[in-house]
Amino acid sequence: MKLLLKLLFFLFLLWIIIGALLIVNEHPIGQLITGFSVLFLFFILMPLFIYYRYRGGNYKKYQLNDEKIKKWMRNK
């Protein structure tokens, strides 16, 4: 999964660079490539990264509940 994420990230960077170069050269497809690369980033790469990074985590210690609030109030 880590290798896949790295590969997809470099593919995204490549698309952005190609799109930027095409925009600078005023090619009509440059904005299309840049737009699709941003869509790829937000709808494919980011969800995969978030899933990879946070799978199997224990997040009970980060949840705010009454017990923690009372503990904070006692410590003031």
Distance bins in CASP14 RR format, pairs under 12 A and 6 or more apart:
PFRMAT RR
TARGET T0000
AUTHOR 0000-0000-0000
RMODE 2
METHOD distances of the structure
MODEL  1
1 7 0 0 0 0 0 1 0 0 0 0 0
1 8 0 0 0 0 0 1 0 0 0 0 0
1 48 1 0 0 1 0 0 0 0 0 0 0
1 49 0 0 0 0 1 0 0 0 0 0 0
1 51 0 0 0 0 1 0 0 0 0 0 0
1 52 1 0 1 0 0 0 0 0 0 0 0
1 53 0 0 0 0 0 1 0 0 0 0 0
1 55 0 0 0 0 1 0 0 0 0 0 0
2 8 0 0 0 0 0 1 0 0 0 0 0
2 9 0 0 0 0 0 1 0 0 0 0 0
2 48 0 0 0 0 0 1 0 0 0 0 0
2 49 0 0 0 0 0 1 0 0 0 0 0
2 52 1 0 0 1 0 0 0 0 0 0 0
2 53 0 0 0 0 0 1 0 0 0 0 0
3 9 0 0 0 0 0 1 0 0 0 0 0
3 10 0 0 0 0 0 1 0 0 0 0 0
3 52 0 0 0 0 0 1 0 0 0 0 0
4 10 0 0 0 0 0 1 0 0 0 0 0
4 11 0 0 0 0 0 1 0 0 0 0 0
4 44 0 0 0 0 0 1 0 0 0 0 0
4 45 0 0 0 0 0 1 0 0 0 0 0
4 48 1 0 0 1 0 0 0 0 0 0 0
4 49 0 0 0 0 0 1 0 0 0 0 0
4 51 0 0 0 0 0 1 0 0 0 0 0
4 52 0 0 0 0 1 0 0 0 0 0 0
5 11 0 0 0 0 0 1 0 0 0 0 0
5 12 0 0 0 0 0 1 0 0 0 0 0
5 44 0 0 0 0 0 1 0 0 0 0 0
5 45 1 0 0 1 0 0 0 0 0 0 0
5 46 0 0 0 0 0 1 0 0 0 0 0
5 47 0 0 0 0 0 1 0 0 0 0 0
5 48 1 0 0 1 0 0 0 0 0 0 0
5 49 1 0 1 0 0 0 0 0 0 0 0
5 50 0 0 0 0 0 1 0 0 0 0 0
5 51 0 0 0 0 1 0 0 0 0 0 0
5 52 1 0 0 1 0 0 0 0 0 0 0
5 53 0 0 0 0 1 0 0 0 0 0 0
6 12 0 0 0 0 0 1 0 0 0 0 0
6 13 0 0 0 0 0 1 0 0 0 0 0
6 45 0 0 0 0 0 1 0 0 0 0 0
6 48 0 0 0 0 0 1 0 0 0 0 0
6 49 0 0 0 0 0 1 0 0 0 0 0
6 52 0 0 0 0 0 1 0 0 0 0 0
7 13 0 0 0 0 0 1 0 0 0 0 0
7 14 0 0 0 0 0 1 0 0 0 0 0
7 45 0 0 0 0 0 1 0 0 0 0 0
7 48 0 0 0 0 0 1 0 0 0 0 0
8 14 0 0 0 0 0 1 0 0 0 0 0
8 15 0 0 0 0 0 1 0 0 0 0 0
8 37 0 0 0 0 0 1 0 0 0 0 0
8 40 0 0 0 0 1 0 0 0 0 0 0
8 41 0 0 0 0 1 0 0 0 0 0 0
8 43 0 0 0 0 0 1 0 0 0 0 0
8 44 1 0 0 1 0 0 0 0 0 0 0
8 45 1 0 1 0 0 0 0 0 0 0 0
8 46 0 0 0 0 0 1 0 0 0 0 0
8 47 0 0 0 0 0 1 0 0 0 0 0
8 48 1 0 0 1 0 0 0 0 0 0 0
8 49 0 0 0 0 1 0 0 0 0 0 0
8 52 0 0 0 0 0 1 0 0 0 0 0
9 15 0 0 0 0 0 1 0 0 0 0 0
9 16 0 0 0 0 0 1 0 0 0 0 0
9 37 0 0 0 0 0 1 0 0 0 0 0
9 40 0 0 0 0 0 1 0 0 0 0 0
9 41 0 0 0 0 1 0 0 0 0 0 0
9 44 0 0 0 0 0 1 0 0 0 0 0
9 45 1 0 0 1 0 0 0 0 0 0 0
9 46 0 0 0 0 0 1 0 0 0 0 0
9 48 0 0 0 0 1 0 0 0 0 0 0
9 49 0 0 0 0 1 0 0 0 0 0 0
9 52 0 0 0 0 0 1 0 0 0 0 0
10 16 0 0 0 0 0 1 0 0 0 0 0
10 17 0 0 0 0 0 1 0 0 0 0 0
10 37 0 0 0 0 0 1 0 0 0 0 0
10 45 0 0 0 0 0 1 0 0 0 0 0
11 17 0 0 0 0 0 1 0 0 0 0 0
11 18 0 0 0 0 0 1 0 0 0 0 0
11 36 0 0 0 0 0 1 0 0 0 0 0
11 37 0 0 0 0 1 0 0 0 0 0 0
11 40 0 0 0 0 1 0 0 0 0 0 0
11 41 0 0 0 0 0 1 0 0 0 0 0
11 44 0 0 0 0 0 1 0 0 0 0 0
11 45 0 0 0 0 1 0 0 0 0 0 0
12 18 0 0 0 0 0 1 0 0 0 0 0
12 19 0 0 0 0 0 1 0 0 0 0 0
12 33 0 0 0 0 0 1 0 0 0 0 0
12 34 0 0 0 0 0 1 0 0 0 0 0
12 35 0 0 0 0 0 1 0 0 0 0 0
12 36 0 0 0 0 0 1 0 0 0 0 0
12 37 1 0 1 0 0 0 0 0 0 0 0
12 38 0 0 0 0 1 0 0 0 0 0 0
12 39 0 0 0 0 0 1 0 0 0 0 0
12 40 1 0 0 1 0 0 0 0 0 0 0
12 41 1 0 1 0 0 0 0 0 0 0 0
12 42 0 0 0 0 0 1 0 0 0 0 0
12 43 0 0 0 0 0 1 0 0 0 0 0
12 44 0 0 0 0 1 0 0 0 0 0 0
12 45 1 0 1 0 0 0 0 0 0 0 0
12 46 0 0 0 0 0 1 0 0 0 0 0
12 48 0 0 0 0 0 1 0 0 0 0 0
12 49 0 0 0 0 0 1 0 0 0 0 0
13 19 0 0 0 0 0 1 0 0 0 0 0
13 20 0 0 0 0 0 1 0 0 0 0 0
13 37 0 0 0 0 1 0 0 0 0 0 0
13 40 0 0 0 0 0 1 0 0 0 0 0
13 41 0 0 0 0 1 0 0 0 0 0 0
13 45 0 0 0 0 0 1 0 0 0 0 0
14 20 0 0 0 0 0 1 0 0 0 0 0
14 21 0 0 0 0 0 1 0 0 0 0 0
14 33 0 0 0 0 0 1 0 0 0 0 0
14 34 0 0 0 0 0 1 0 0 0 0 0
14 37 0 0 0 0 1 0 0 0 0 0 0
14 40 0 0 0 0 0 1 0 0 0 0 0
15 21 0 0 0 0 0 1 0 0 0 0 0
15 22 0 0 0 0 0 1 0 0 0 0 0
15 29 0 0 0 0 0 1 0 0 0 0 0
15 30 0 0 0 0 0 1 0 0 0 0 0
15 32 0 0 0 0 0 1 0 0 0 0 0
15 33 1 0 0 1 0 0 0 0 0 0 0
15 34 1 0 0 1 0 0 0 0 0 0 0
15 35 0 0 0 0 1 0 0 0 0 0 0
15 36 1 0 0 1 0 0 0 0 0 0 0
15 37 1 1 0 0 0 0 0 0 0 0 0
15 38 0 0 0 0 1 0 0 0 0 0 0
15 39 0 0 0 0 0 1 0 0 0 0 0
15 40 1 0 0 1 0 0 0 0 0 0 0
15 41 0 0 0 0 1 0 0 0 0 0 0
15 44 0 0 0 0 0 1 0 0 0 0 0
15 45 0 0 0 0 0 1 0 0 0 0 0
16 22 0 0 0 0 0 1 0 0 0 0 0
16 23 0 0 0 0 0 1 0 0 0 0 0
16 30 0 0 0 0 0 1 0 0 0 0 0
16 33 0 0 0 0 1 0 0 0 0 0 0
16 34 1 0 0 1 0 0 0 0 0 0 0
16 35 0 0 0 0 1 0 0 0 0 0 0
16 36 0 0 0 0 0 1 0 0 0 0 0
16 37 1 0 1 0 0 0 0 0 0 0 0
16 38 0 0 0 0 1 0 0 0 0 0 0
16 39 0 0 0 0 0 1 0 0 0 0 0
16 40 0 0 0 0 1 0 0 0 0 0 0
16 41 0 0 0 0 1 0 0 0 0 0 0
16 45 0 0 0 0 0 1 0 0 0 0 0
17 23 0 0 0 0 0 1 0 0 0 0 0
17 24 0 0 0 0 0 1 0 0 0 0 0
17 30 0 0 0 0 0 1 0 0 0 0 0
17 33 0 0 0 0 1 0 0 0 0 0 0
17 34 0 0 0 0 1 0 0 0 0 0 0
17 37 0 0 0 0 1 0 0 0 0 0 0
18 24 0 0 0 0 0 1 0 0 0 0 0
18 25 0 0 0 0 0 1 0 0 0 0 0
18 27 0 0 0 0 1 0 0 0 0 0 0
18 29 0 0 0 0 1 0 0 0 0 0 0
18 30 1 0 0 1 0 0 0 0 0 0 0
18 31 0 0 0 0 0 1 0 0 0 0 0
18 32 0 0 0 0 0 1 0 0 0 0 0
18 33 1 0 1 0 0 0 0 0 0 0 0
18 34 0 0 0 0 1 0 0 0 0 0 0
18 35 0 0 0 0 0 1 0 0 0 0 0
18 36 0 0 0 0 0 1 0 0 0 0 0
18 37 0 0 0 0 1 0 0 0 0 0 0
19 25 0 0 0 0 1 0 0 0 0 0 0
19 26 0 0 0 0 0 1 0 0 0 0 0
19 27 0 0 0 0 1 0 0 0 0 0 0
19 28 0 0 0 0 0 1 0 0 0 0 0
19 29 0 0 0 0 1 0 0 0 0 0 0
19 30 1 0 1 0 0 0 0 0 0 0 0
19 31 1 0 0 1 0 0 0 0 0 0 0
19 32 0 0 0 0 1 0 0 0 0 0 0
19 33 1 0 1 0 0 0 0 0 0 0 0
19 34 1 0 1 0 0 0 0 0 0 0 0
19 35 0 0 0 0 1 0 0 0 0 0 0
19 36 0 0 0 0 1 0 0 0 0 0 0
19 37 1 0 0 1 0 0 0 0 0 0 0
19 38 0 0 0 0 0 1 0 0 0 0 0
20 27 0 0 0 0 0 1 0 0 0 0 0
20 30 0 0 0 0 1 0 0 0 0 0 0
20 31 0 0 0 0 0 1 0 0 0 0 0
20 33 0 0 0 0 1 0 0 0 0 0 0
20 34 1 0 0 1 0 0 0 0 0 0 0
20 35 0 0 0 0 0 1 0 0 0 0 0
20 37 0 0 0 0 1 0 0 0 0 0 0
20 38 0 0 0 0 0 1 0 0 0 0 0
21 27 0 0 0 0 1 0 0 0 0 0 0
21 29 0 0 0 0 0 1 0 0 0 0 0
21 30 0 0 0 0 1 0 0 0 0 0 0
21 33 0 0 0 0 1 0 0 0 0 0 0
21 34 0 0 0 0 0 1 0 0 0 0 0
22 28 0 0 0 0 1 0 0 0 0 0 0
22 29 1 0 0 1 0 0 0 0 0 0 0
22 30 1 1 0 0 0 0 0 0 0 0 0
22 31 0 0 0 0 1 0 0 0 0 0 0
22 32 0 0 0 0 1 0 0 0 0 0 0
22 33 1 0 0 1 0 0 0 0 0 0 0
22 34 0 0 0 0 1 0 0 0 0 0 0
22 35 0 0 0 0 0 1 0 0 0 0 0
22 37 0 0 0 0 0 1 0 0 0 0 0
23 29 0 0 0 0 1 0 0 0 0 0 0
23 30 1 0 1 0 0 0 0 0 0 0 0
23 31 1 0 0 1 0 0 0 0 0 0 0
23 32 0 0 0 0 0 1 0 0 0 0 0
23 33 0 0 0 0 1 0 0 0 0 0 0
23 34 1 0 0 1 0 0 0 0 0 0 0
23 35 0 0 0 0 0 1 0 0 0 0 0
23 37 0 0 0 0 0 1 0 0 0 0 0
24 30 0 0 0 0 1 0 0 0 0 0 0
24 31 0 0 0 0 0 1 0 0 0 0 0
24 34 0 0 0 0 0 1 0 0 0 0 0
27 33 0 0 0 0 1 0 0 0 0 0 0
27 34 0 0 0 0 0 1 0 0 0 0 0
29 35 0 0 0 0 0 1 0 0 0 0 0
29 36 0 0 0 0 0 1 0 0 0 0 0
30 36 0 0 0 0 1 0 0 0 0 0 0
30 37 0 0 0 0 0 1 0 0 0 0 0
31 37 0 0 0 0 0 1 0 0 0 0 0
31 38 0 0 0 0 0 1 0 0 0 0 0
32 38 0 0 0 0 0 1 0 0 0 0 0
32 39 0 0 0 0 0 1 0 0 0 0 0
33 39 0 0 0 0 0 1 0 0 0 0 0
33 40 0 0 0 0 0 1 0 0 0 0 0
34 40 0 0 0 0 0 1 0 0 0 0 0
34 41 0 0 0 0 0 1 0 0 0 0 0
35 41 0 0 0 0 1 0 0 0 0 0 0
35 42 0 0 0 0 0 1 0 0 0 0 0
35 43 0 0 0 0 0 1 0 0 0 0 0
36 42 0 0 0 0 0 1 0 0 0 0 0
36 43 0 0 0 0 0 1 0 0 0 0 0
36 44 0 0 0 0 0 1 0 0 0 0 0
37 43 0 0 0 0 0 1 0 0 0 0 0
37 44 0 0 0 0 0 1 0 0 0 0 0
37 45 0 0 0 0 1 0 0 0 0 0 0
38 44 0 0 0 0 0 1 0 0 0 0 0
38 45 0 0 0 0 0 1 0 0 0 0 0
38 46 0 0 0 0 0 1 0 0 0 0 0
39 45 0 0 0 0 0 1 0 0 0 0 0
39 46 0 0 0 0 0 1 0 0 0 0 0
40 46 0 0 0 0 1 0 0 0 0 0 0
40 47 0 0 0 0 0 1 0 0 0 0 0
40 48 0 0 0 0 0 1 0 0 0 0 0
41 47 0 0 0 0 0 1 0 0 0 0 0
41 48 0 0 0 0 0 1 0 0 0 0 0
41 49 0 0 0 0 1 0 0 0 0 0 0
42 48 0 0 0 0 0 1 0 0 0 0 0
42 49 0 0 0 0 0 1 0 0 0 0 0
42 50 0 0 0 0 0 1 0 0 0 0 0
43 49 0 0 0 0 0 1 0 0 0 0 0
43 50 0 0 0 0 0 1 0 0 0 0 0
44 50 0 0 0 0 0 1 0 0 0 0 0
44 51 0 0 0 0 0 1 0 0 0 0 0
45 51 0 0 0 0 0 1 0 0 0 0 0
45 52 0 0 0 0 0 1 0 0 0 0 0
46 52 0 0 0 0 0 1 0 0 0 0 0
46 53 0 0 0 0 0 1 0 0 0 0 0
47 53 0 0 0 0 0 1 0 0 0 0 0
47 54 0 0 0 0 0 1 0 0 0 0 0
47 55 0 0 0 0 0 1 0 0 0 0 0
48 54 0 0 0 0 0 1 0 0 0 0 0
48 55 0 0 0 0 0 1 0 0 0 0 0
49 55 0 0 0 0 0 1 0 0 0 0 0
51 57 0 0 0 0 0 1 0 0 0 0 0
54 62 0 0 0 0 0 1 0 0 0 0 0
60 67 0 0 0 0 0 1 0 0 0 0 0
60 68 0 0 0 0 0 1 0 0 0 0 0
61 67 0 0 0 0 0 1 0 0 0 0 0
61 68 0 0 0 0 1 0 0 0 0 0 0
62 68 0 0 0 0 0 1 0 0 0 0 0
63 69 0 0 0 0 0 1 0 0 0 0 0
64 70 0 0 0 0 0 1 0 0 0 0 0
64 71 0 0 0 0 0 1 0 0 0 0 0
64 72 0 0 0 0 1 0 0 0 0 0 0
65 71 0 0 0 0 0 1 0 0 0 0 0
65 72 0 0 0 0 0 1 0 0 0 0 0
66 72 0 0 0 0 0 1 0 0 0 0 0
66 73 0 0 0 0 0 1 0 0 0 0 0
67 73 0 0 0 0 0 1 0 0 0 0 0
67 74 0 0 0 0 0 1 0 0 0 0 0
68 74 0 0 0 0 0 1 0 0 0 0 0
68 75 0 0 0 0 0 1 0 0 0 0 0
69 75 0 0 0 0 0 1 0 0 0 0 0
69 76 0 0 0 0 0 1 0 0 0 0 0
70 76 0 0 0 0 0 1 0 0 0 0 0
END
